[in-house]
Amino acid sequence: MSDTPSVEEGSVTNEPGLRPGRVLAEARVQKQLGVADVALQLKLSVSQVEALEAEAYDRLPGPVFVRGFVRNYARLLDLDGDALVAGLELERKGTSAMAAVPRSHNIPFPAKGKVRWPAYLAVLLLVIVAVVVADLLSSPLPTAPRPVANSVPATPPVPVPLPAPVVPAQPDKSATATDSAAVVTAAPVEPAPAAKAAAAEVAPVTAPARSGLHFAFDTESWVEVRDRNNRILFSQLNPQGTEQHVQGQPPFSLVIGNARGVRLNYNGNVVDLAPHTRIEVARLTLE
């Protein structure tokens, strides 16, 4: 039969010969808790809990820590912590205040609430890189710059033959006075039917309406412009600080890289590229 009376919940008294470690161990067994369960709830190592129950205080950090460990252990078991702390024999056990800080690697369960934001940040970066690569792969590859004519020469008009000049007929000197008094005027010469048809077919040629684009590059940017026939009017990498003028028949299809550093005017009107920009690339159609 044990010489230490059984421990009832909250019934520890400060009596001579009180063994705090023995009291804690018996109370733990009565509550059907294992050493690992206590270590997990107190955030201690298994070896520290065993040292408390064996009263091996020299294996713990120091008197201040030992008192705190005992109070927390007693509170977990619904015991009187002050009575157990009063029964500690720290001086006799030779506890050093400079003992090494306890290691926590023996705790059998991982700590809760571990911050995982570095992993979330890495996943976010991978998603951004995947979106950028997919957008670049879906964009048409830049082609070699080709000279684009700013204007298309109009078809020269076909010369129309003019009617022959009308020359008044000279009076015959051998005619009589009566005949000489009459003035004979030749009728105007009508142009030939073929000349009339040619004049009717040849009408003034009107060039189709053309519109102008003006680019100003605050940063280096690659630009491609296509006209209404999907013909490439302009396609090249443009250095920072340069400007480009492009003319053609609308609607225009535009692809502009580094769109935040590009200023665009269409027929004298400023075009806002922000609503059409996705991941630094603007795609839009101008009517």
C-alpha positions, 0 to 999 in steps of 0.5 A: 500500500502506498505511503502517499495518500490518494490524490483527490481532485483539487485536494492537495494540501501543503503538508511536510514531506509532500512529493509534487512529482508523485502527486502529479503522476498519480493524478495523471493516472487517475485521469487516464492521461499518458505522458505524451498527452500531457506534453502535448497540452502543456507544449513540453517535451516528454522528457520534461514531463517525466523529469517533473514527475521524477522530481529531477529538477536538474534536468529542467531549465531553472527554478522559475521555469520549474515553478511555472511547469508545476503550476500549469501541470496542476491546473491541467489536472485540477490540482492546487498549484500553489500547494505543489509549488510550495512543496518543491525542494529546488535548492536541495535538488541543485537546479541550475538557472543556467540550464540549457533551454529544453528541446522540443523535438521529442514532442510526438505531435506537431504544433498546431496553427503552422503558418503556411503563407510561403507555400501559398505565395509560391503557388501564386507565383507559379500561377502568374508565370503560367498565365504569362507563358500562355498569353505569350504562346497565344500571341502571334510571333513578331515578323521582320519589319517591312517598309509600309508605304504611307500612301497609295498613288492614285491611278492617273487619269486617262487623257480624253481626246478633245474635239478639233477646233472650229475654223470659220470658212473663208469667202470665195473671192470669185463669187459674186457680190451677192454671194460674197455678202453671205457668211458661211460658218461651219457647224461644230464638229461632234466628237466620234462615238468612241471618244464619247464612250471613252470620256464617259467611262473615264471618271475621276478616281477617288481613293478610299478613305484612309485613317491615321494612327500615331504611336508614342513609345515611353517604353520599348514596345512591340506593335502589330497593326492589320487593316480591314483585309487582315493585311499587316501594315506595321509590325516591329519592335519600337525603342523607347522615346520613338514615334510611329505614324501608320495609315490604312483602311479601317477597321484596324486590329492592334496588338501592343506589348508593354501597353502601359508605356504606349500613347495612341492617337487615332485620327487626332483622338486619344485612345485609352489602352487600359480597358483592353490591356491584359498582362501588359498586352493590349488587343483592340479593334478601331473602326 
